[in-house]
Amino acid sequence: MQINDKIEVKCLGQIAKGTIKLGDLTVLVGPQGSGKTLFLQWLKLIADSDAIIKVLKKYGFDWENDLSRFLTLYFGEGMSHLWLDNSEIYINDNIFQIKTKITQNHNKPETMFLMPAQRVITLRTGWPLPFSDYGIDTSFVTKNFSESMRQLMNWGTSEIIFPSKGKFNQELIKLLNASIFKNATVVLEKGLQKRIMLELENKKRLPFMVWSTGQREFVPLLLGLYWLLSTNLKKNQVKWVVIEEPEMGLHPKAISAVLLFLIQLLAQGYKLIISTHSAHVLDVVWAIQEIKRNQATPELFLEIFDACLLNGFQETAHEIVNNKQFKTYYFSDDEEGTHIKDISELELSGEEISCWGGLTEFSSKIAHVVAKSARQNLIKQFQR
């Protein structure tokens, strides 16, 4: 898959119809259950059907070239209905032959790394579960992510997992540490059982399930970022990184730091696709687009994050603002199903566009009510 590839879908689960043209950063928004996760899993299947088939066969699965059985293995139990007789996928106007794809195996490498929204379940025991420990009720992308994390922890991680040295900008690491871990250390404990622990400043260690929600949600995302940068794992062909809800469980300050991590990935040449329920993410995309349109200095972008003083980010800002394409799509659900709308340009009219697909609608209503209450107060004072 390439930048500007066009993916058209029809009758995929709850998605009635839609077209997405990929950018360097592609952002998907919309309410729960509107089909964002489903679309991203289909996108992974389009990009990596050969690698997916190879993994499934490695673990002994056999769908006997039956599409319904394959969809159950890939999407999870009960999801075989996601492809109907009138379902269609086109890539750059060429039809995607799903029934043919599941019978082939050309041994092509993985090109897309997907971090699912359910990534926290992969660490529920404090250690990533192997692929084979999951049942057919769990999607392929979740099992594959868990297995990738297990390999990373076995072969590519030092005793101190976070804050780490050398993997990312150290000043950015400090920001994350202050906003998420409060100067605690994430460590790999190698006692009777390998597991991830949180070591407090008093050296007391806490198991994974007693951490705060934000800490538990962030660590699988952090490990996914480490996996992308690890030199011990064979993933040289991975060009696309898909992250569902990177803001999950995080305070706005922590979301800002995570976004800076993702921006570093963009600057390093990865192409990102993100689904989100956070207006914080969309506001950043909007700001970049406005800086571009106004031909302003790229350093303005860093002021969003108070990152002007972070070493090395000036060059990153120029790369992001000057050379990257950004696309935003809204998954609008109604009685007829979900329709995917391009809301990349703010000049487009409509309430859904002005409210970023509903993400800022509540804030807009609050602002309207507060302004209305102020007007009523002025009228009362005038009448006195």
Summary of the structure (lengths in Angstrom):
residues: 384
radius of gyration: 22.3
end to end distance: 68.1
largest distance: 82.5
contacts: 1180
relative contact order: 0.15
helix: 44%
strand: 20%
